[in-house]
């Protein structure tokens, strides 16, 4: 007969037939007559009756409906009573309302042999919900497609769903009862075990941890899982074990890696305008993120900045390998590395496809062998050891195939697939634009450098005043060519002018401006202006050029240093227009910077330039340069000047050749500056021996002409130059006569012997002599014309107290006076 005790949450242990009392906490014992004999506190809580109120009364009286009471009596009195019964009945609460209770009735005999029933019950609705929940959880556990594993506190597998068994088990062996990592080679067991121990000790869950895994079967043996681990506890909070779930994130992970690779390619390829560097950047991006071995081969024309052939036919696939990865010892043995030029290749179908802009996939070893069929001798040049899958993509830009990029997989087992082809095609497309931009820059840079070098003077000169060596290093790191220049200008009377300048801006406009300014300096130097006056005229020219700039979109400006060294006086006079000061290495090896008062940059206008004069011992080295020589990453010109002085003291000391010293100095400064050109001019000074000069001064009297002729004849005889005595006497006679007649006195005269004979006559007049052709009726006007015929060149320069007229005569020339015009 089914009876019910009051049901209450509580109680532990097990009831009849091992029923869990946590599900049926309300219990009672009913004898064979149906009377309640025992009543638990859980039953009292469920129905509100105390034990003394219920014990001894028929249990059927607790049923709420009459039909249930009659059914219960019939079940109790039926033949063969003593069977079990389960069901849901309505019981009457003490306060009168009905309580639906799930009952389990089991026959029971006590120690004294009295028969009866053990009745256990609980809230029917709660138990029904629990049963549904358990059914849902079991269905979810068994049917959920993602792996779920339950582990005990000793980190042994207790229960796995089907997905976990397939993902973690090896060769189908069951994992239940095995410790983590014992037989799960297809996941990162070390990471899984570390996470399990961490969660077991701290109780803090670890969610969404990426773990690499390889399922034991299937075409794709490289997977990524998102691992979540959390601890399981009982209602009292005691740990029961841990649960791990695996979510396959392979597709998302690969998409993220592809996006990351594209981002890296966009940021890392084409950052410089160097063709070789761009090719190497492409190889570095692809290995190891995409493949195990990669190389980039470019056409020889591309490396020179020219366009490659529009069609690559048989024998034209002579592409030079420019970039390769991995570097060093990791590069496959026997495979040609960077710099290698493979032999002329046949008209292979695979090459024709690449030449037409197609990306070629070799997904497996069989396709590789098939592609190499008939060309086994070339296979070692293109197939690395253990290479099983490859992709070859053309570097195709603006309708031209600039080269190819080839990627192999040799270590990772997964072959390349169609999605990898799309990815490499996009990367190669971006890289091709970077290579083509670098190629175009190389062509333009080469043209600008050629123009710049053609506009510069000879690198070395050797004059009686100085031995000079010039160096020019164009800008690097993708910067355009600048407008730096140096110049050595031979002036009359064995003097020499040293020039250095730097035009603002870069590119061909700066180079063109440099050429105009250098030409202007040469022209102004021929007028023998003082350095400060020459810079003033040059400043006017730059201001004039600026008036043209608005129509050309360029800003014109420049710095310039102009220095004149006189080997007779051993003095140097210079002026600066915003240019760094020169450095002087004395014969004793000491280095000093010349103190100058620099004026503004050329083109500013409105400010005067100041000349500085200082003595230079013979054998001193003067270094003039542009700011690219001293400016470095620290942008500190003072520090750069000290660096240059230290290196000059080290490399350009006494007894060192200028060419070697300059090369070592520039090499010590590192590679070409990233953003500016470098121009350096070194000059080792010489002196005219005083025994090779003679000086006289005469009053303003016509009688001194004869005295001047006698003085010249005597000095030339003393020098052993009698063969030019007659010519020189005629020249001196004309110059002194003009000075006495038109300028007054005193009249100075000087002879200087070198590789030519220089004759100078000074007078206090500022009137510039002019050469003109005298008419047949003129009594004068033929003096300068005669001088021009007797000498190789002549000229006049202003001094602070008048002017100096000078002439030059070759010491080996043979003049025939009979050929002179009348």
Beta strands, then each sheet from edge to edge (+ up, - down):
strand 1: 26-31
strand 2: 36-39
strand 3: 85-92
strand 4: 98-109
strand 5: 115-123
strand 6: 147-151
strand 7: 157-160
strand 8: 206-213
strand 9: 223-233
strand 10: 239-248
strand 11: 293-298
strand 12: 320-325
strand 13: 360-362
strand 14: 389-397
strand 15: 400-409
strand 16: 460-462
strand 17: 466-473
strand 18: 483-490
strand 19: 496-503
strand 20: 558-566
strand 21: 571-577
strand 22: 583-585
strand 23: 591-593
strand 24: 612-615
strand 25: 621-625
strand 26: 678-685
strand 27: 693-698
strand 28: 747-753
strand 29: 756-763
strand 30: 793-799
strand 31: 802-810
sheet 1: 2+ 1- 5+ 4- 3+
sheet 2: 7+ 6- 10+ 9- 8+
sheet 3: 12+ 11- 15+ 14- 13+
sheet 4: 16+ 17- 26+ 25- 22+ 23-
sheet 5: 18+ 19- 20+ 21- 24+
sheet 6: 27+ 28- 29+ 31- 30+
end
